Amino acid sequence: MLNVNLVDPNTKSSLHHERVWAETPRVKGDEVFLVGVDSNQAHGTFANASRTTAGTTTITSPNASGSLLITDLVLNTEKQTGGQVDVQFTDGTDTVVVFRAFCNDAPANLVLNAGGRFQGWKDARLDLVVTGATDCSVTLGYVKLPTGLPYEEWDSLR
C-alpha cells in the first residue's frame, strides 16, 4: 500500500489523500519507484476506419457539447492515380484538415504520436475523406473531452 497525498504548493495543506495498492516494479534489489500516467494514457481509446472507394466515413464523434483530443494517428494508403486521403475535424459547417495524403505517385504511410494539443472544437467529429478509389485505413488514438470551445473561439487560438 502507498499513501499518496496531493499537496497545495502554496499553503502546503493536503488537498487529497488516498491509499493506493501498487505493484512496484523492481529494477535492482529493493529499489522502488512510482509510475504515473497522464490523462491521455488513463482515458485514451482508439477507433479505426477503412475505405476502398471515394467517400466519407466518420471515424469517431465527441459526446454532446464535448470535443476530441487526438493522441495518435496511423495512416496507410495504396498508390492511386488521383488519390487523396484527408483526416479532418468537422461539425458539418466548419472543417479543418488535420492531415492530407496525396497518393498519386506513391503510397502514404504515417505514424504520429501527437505530443501537442490536437484538440478539435465543440461537437467536431473526425472524418476520413477519400478521393478516387484509394485503398486506405486510419487508426486514431483519442480522448473524449467533456467540453469544447465554439469554433470561432477555437480558431482564434490557433
C-alpha positions as CSV (number, residue, x, y, z in Angstrom):
1,M,0.0,0.0,0.0
2,L,1.2,3.5,-0.8
3,N,-0.1,6.6,1.0
4,V,-0.5,9.3,-1.7
5,N,-1.0,12.9,-0.8
6,L,-1.8,15.7,-3.2
7,V,-0.4,18.9,-1.6
8,D,-1.1,22.5,-2.4
9,P,2.4,24.0,-3.2
10,N,1.4,27.4,-1.7
11,T,-0.3,26.5,1.6
12,K,1.4,23.1,2.0
13,S,-2.0,21.7,3.0
14,S,-3.3,18.3,1.9
15,L,-5.9,18.6,-0.9
16,H,-6.5,14.9,-1.2
17,H,-5.2,11.7,0.4
18,E,-5.6,8.2,-0.9
19,R,-4.2,4.8,-0.1
20,V,-3.2,3.1,-3.4
21,W,-2.4,-0.6,-3.9
22,A,0.6,-0.7,-6.3
23,E,2.7,-3.4,-7.6
24,T,6.1,-1.7,-7.5
25,P,8.4,-2.8,-10.3
26,R,11.9,-3.6,-9.1
27,V,14.9,-2.8,-11.2
28,K,17.7,-3.5,-8.8
29,G,17.4,-5.1,-5.4
30,D,15.0,-3.3,-3.2
31,E,14.7,-0.1,-5.4
32,V,11.1,1.0,-5.6
33,F,9.6,3.7,-7.9
34,L,6.2,5.1,-8.6
35,V,4.9,5.2,-12.2
36,G,2.5,7.9,-13.2
37,V,0.3,8.3,-16.3
38,D,-1.1,11.4,-17.9
39,S,-4.8,11.8,-18.7
40,N,-4.3,10.8,-22.3
41,Q,-2.8,7.4,-21.2
42,A,-5.5,7.0,-18.5
43,H,-8.6,7.9,-20.6
44,G,-7.4,7.4,-24.2
45,T,-9.0,4.9,-26.6
46,F,-8.9,4.3,-30.3
47,A,-11.0,3.9,-33.4
48,N,-10.3,2.9,-37.0
49,A,-11.8,3.2,-40.4
50,S,-11.0,1.9,-43.9
51,R,-12.2,2.7,-47.4
52,T,-11.6,1.3,-50.8
53,T,-13.8,3.8,-52.7
54,A,-14.3,7.6,-52.7
55,G,-16.5,8.9,-49.9
56,T,-16.6,10.0,-46.3
57,T,-16.5,7.8,-43.1
58,T,-16.9,9.2,-39.6
59,I,-14.1,7.8,-37.5
60,T,-15.4,9.0,-34.1
61,S,-17.6,11.7,-32.7
62,P,-17.4,13.5,-29.4
63,N,-20.1,13.3,-26.7
64,A,-22.7,16.1,-26.8
65,S,-21.1,19.5,-26.3
66,G,-17.7,17.8,-26.0
67,S,-14.6,17.7,-28.1
68,L,-11.9,15.2,-29.3
69,L,-8.2,15.3,-28.5
70,I,-6.1,13.3,-30.9
71,T,-3.2,11.4,-29.2
72,D,-2.1,9.2,-32.1
73,L,-2.6,8.8,-35.9
74,V,-1.7,5.8,-38.1
75,L,-2.5,6.1,-41.8
76,N,-1.8,3.7,-44.6
77,T,-2.7,4.0,-48.3
78,E,-2.1,2.3,-51.6
79,K,-0.8,4.2,-54.6
80,Q,-3.8,5.5,-56.6
81,T,-3.8,7.9,-59.6
82,G,-5.6,11.0,-58.5
83,G,-5.9,9.6,-55.0
84,Q,-6.1,11.8,-51.9
85,V,-6.9,11.0,-48.3
86,D,-7.9,13.5,-45.6
87,V,-8.4,13.1,-41.9
88,Q,-10.4,16.1,-40.8
89,F,-12.3,17.7,-37.9
90,T,-15.8,18.9,-38.9
91,D,-19.0,19.8,-37.3
92,G,-20.9,19.9,-40.6
93,T,-20.4,23.6,-41.0
94,D,-16.7,24.2,-40.4
95,T,-13.9,21.8,-41.5
96,V,-10.2,21.7,-40.7
97,V,-7.9,19.1,-42.3
98,V,-5.6,17.5,-39.8
99,F,-3.6,15.5,-42.3
100,R,-3.8,15.2,-46.1
101,A,-2.1,12.5,-48.1
102,F,-1.6,12.6,-51.8
103,C,-1.3,9.0,-53.2
104,N,-0.8,9.8,-56.9
105,D,2.9,8.8,-57.1
106,A,3.4,6.5,-54.0
107,P,1.5,5.1,-51.1
108,A,1.3,7.2,-48.0
109,N,2.2,5.8,-44.6
110,L,2.2,7.9,-41.4
111,V,2.6,7.1,-37.7
112,L,2.2,10.2,-35.5
113,N,2.3,10.4,-31.7
114,A,0.8,13.8,-31.1
115,G,2.6,15.4,-28.2
116,G,0.9,18.7,-28.8
117,R,-2.7,19.6,-28.2
118,F,-4.5,18.3,-31.3
119,Q,-7.9,19.1,-29.9
120,G,-11.0,19.9,-32.0
121,W,-13.8,22.3,-31.2
122,K,-17.2,21.7,-29.6
123,D,-19.1,19.0,-31.4
124,A,-16.4,18.5,-34.1
125,R,-16.2,14.8,-35.2
126,L,-13.2,13.2,-37.0
127,D,-13.9,12.1,-40.6
128,L,-11.9,10.1,-43.1
129,V,-12.4,11.6,-46.6
130,V,-11.2,9.6,-49.7
131,T,-10.9,10.9,-53.3
132,G,-10.6,8.3,-56.0
133,A,-10.6,4.6,-55.4
134,T,-7.8,4.9,-52.9
135,D,-7.5,1.9,-50.6
136,C,-6.7,3.2,-47.1
137,S,-7.0,2.7,-43.4
138,V,-6.6,5.1,-40.5
139,T,-6.4,4.4,-36.8
140,L,-6.8,7.3,-34.3
141,G,-5.9,7.4,-30.7
142,Y,-8.1,10.0,-28.9
143,V,-9.7,11.2,-25.7
144,K,-13.3,12.3,-25.5
145,L,-13.3,15.6,-23.5
146,P,-16.5,16.7,-21.8
147,T,-16.3,20.3,-23.1
148,G,-15.1,22.2,-26.1
149,L,-14.8,25.7,-27.4
150,P,-17.1,27.1,-30.1
151,Y,-15.4,27.1,-33.5
152,E,-14.8,30.8,-33.7
153,E,-13.1,30.9,-30.3
154,W,-11.1,27.7,-31.0
155,D,-10.0,29.1,-34.4
156,S,-8.8,32.3,-32.9
157,L,-6.5,30.4,-30.5
158,R,-4.5,28.6,-33.2
